[in-house]
Amino acid sequence: MNTIELEHCSKWYGRILGLSDVSWRVPGGIVGLLGPNGAGKSTLMKMLAGLISPSRGTLSVFGVSPFSDPGVRGRIGYAPEHDQTWDEMTVFDLVSRLAELAGVPRGRAQSSARDAIEQVGMTGAADRRVRGLSKGMRQRTKLATAIAHDPDLLILDEPLGGVDPVARIEIVARIRDLAARGKTICVSSHVLYEIEALTAQIAVIDRGRIVAEGDVAEIRRRLGHRPHRIKLACDRPRAAAAALATADHVARIELSADALIVETTDLDRCYDDIGAAIRATGTIVSSLTALDSDLGAVVDSLTRGGGS
């Protein structure tokens, strides 16, 4: 059974379309949900958490609807992007109260809260009011509230946003630990290199649609119809450009004083032809870089082009 299944889900806010005909399955592990602001990430995550229902389509978590089954909602932990909470409460009070609301019996809620607070490295701040916490400490507190009832599915909306490097490292380590314990975790983020560190499994969302999903390298291979970009830094960029310009796989060449960027529809042939051009022109190369092999470039290519 897949942990998450969506079938043709759409969501409207009046005349505004938040999600458009999304079908998506998540079997388990960590999946990164990526996309620009306003793409629909938070709408999708609120749906997964059972907070809002689709205007059309069906959604199930662990095989049942989170909108009609309170039991399955108890298996979901949700950390929203926003920081609005009961700021006058202490960290311990907030985590223990939310653990109770998530179904932990009152007699165990306090011990569950202490354990969750310890797991996120906030024991020393447990008696501090949320109002006075730094951004990184607030993010850790949100994570503690999401895990205090020991859920099987974690929905983490921008858990790395605005945190300092030390907090980021610790939050990433904690997310990995939770996945190693068998939790399914859906993480949205703009911090692309951290998603790459967490998982190779991503879903790219743009304009309310999932435009690609799967392994990063696999998605990049599927973009073969889009030009790949290679930067050649050298002493004779014009000569190298002239030697490459007639190749049928070259879609575009950008020139600068000490480099050229080649857009090609055939990466392997382009590398061969660059080697031939270097030899033929006597060009001295200082670097050769694929500009669109990382996750950031993949996401940018998908969202800039309106999907695939």
Buried (B, 14 or more C-beta within 10 A) or exposed (E): EBBBBBBEBBBBEEEEBBBBBBEBEBEBBBBBBBBBEEBBBBBBBBBBBBBBBBEEBBBBBBEEBBBEBEEBBBBBBBBBBEBEBEEEBBBBBBBBBBBBEBBBEEEBBBEBBBBBBEBBBBEEBBEBBBEEBEEBBBBBBBBBBBBBBBBBBBBBBBBBBBBEEEBBEBBBEBBBEBBEEEBBBBBBBBBBEBBBEBBBBBBBBBBBBBBBBBEBEEBBEBBEEBBBBBBBBBEBBEBBBEBBEEBEBBBEBEEEEEBBBBBBBBBEBBBEBBEEBBEEBEBEBEEBEBEBBBBBBBBBBBBEEEBE
